[in-house]
Amino acid sequence: MTAIRLLIVDDDPLVRAGLSFMLGGADDVEIVGEAADGDEVEALVDRAHPDVVLMDIRMPVVDGLTATERLRGRAEAPQIIVLTTFHADEQVLRALRAGAAGFVLKDTPPAEILDAVRRVAAGDPVLSPAVTRRLMDQAAAGAADTRRARACARLDTLNDREREVAVAVGRGLANAAIATELFMSVATVKTHVSRILAKLDLGNRVQIALLAHDAGLLEGYQEDGR
């Protein structure tokens, strides 16, 4: 079994030490580096080649949002989980739009942080449908009409089946549930998701969900995805 290569980025040395101790003890996780600020991240990624980065948002020189945007703009970018003390705020939303695969709270139990690392390494987001929707709804005010028009124009590039899959992803459904609902195999769902990401130039499923929300395609669905 190949271990998940994990980079920890936080300006608090006690937080870094605690995360390293808790997560490094897992058989399938290898801590390949630690950084105290976002300005150290790109050089560390070049040297250590992590699969996943645990990224604090608030750091003194280069914050985690800027570091996330820089990393996700690179080819072969690692997956990023944002570390935050808030359940939902504009900074978390910006990180998700930049390509972070999800977020965990700093007071999350160690077992759940480890599960998040494993899920992101496997290509799954670490946001429940309810949390995703709360985050997206927070940005609903302001330039909503302009954002909706842009989102609709981008989604118009998808065919009907891809659009159905995009809505299902936005509702927080896993591949198996999408396959059951849309009467297709899990392998076909994965193919559609890959095509959607490529067509829309997106980095992960969370960004598909955000775009579907912006386009108004999730209206009428309950928080449990139904």
Buried (B, 14 or more C-beta within 10 A) or exposed (E): EEBBBBBBBBBBEEBBEBBBEBBEEBEEBBBBBBBBBBBBBBEBBEEBEBBBBBBBBBBEEBBBBBBBBBBBEEEEBBBBBBBBEEEBBEBBBBBBBBBBBBBBBBEBEBEEBBBBBBBBBEEBBBBBBEBBBBBBEEBEEEEEEEBBEBBBEBBEEBEEEBBBBBBBBBBBBBBEBBBEBBEBEBEBBBBBBEBBBEBBEBBBBBBBBBBBBBBEBBEEBEBEBE
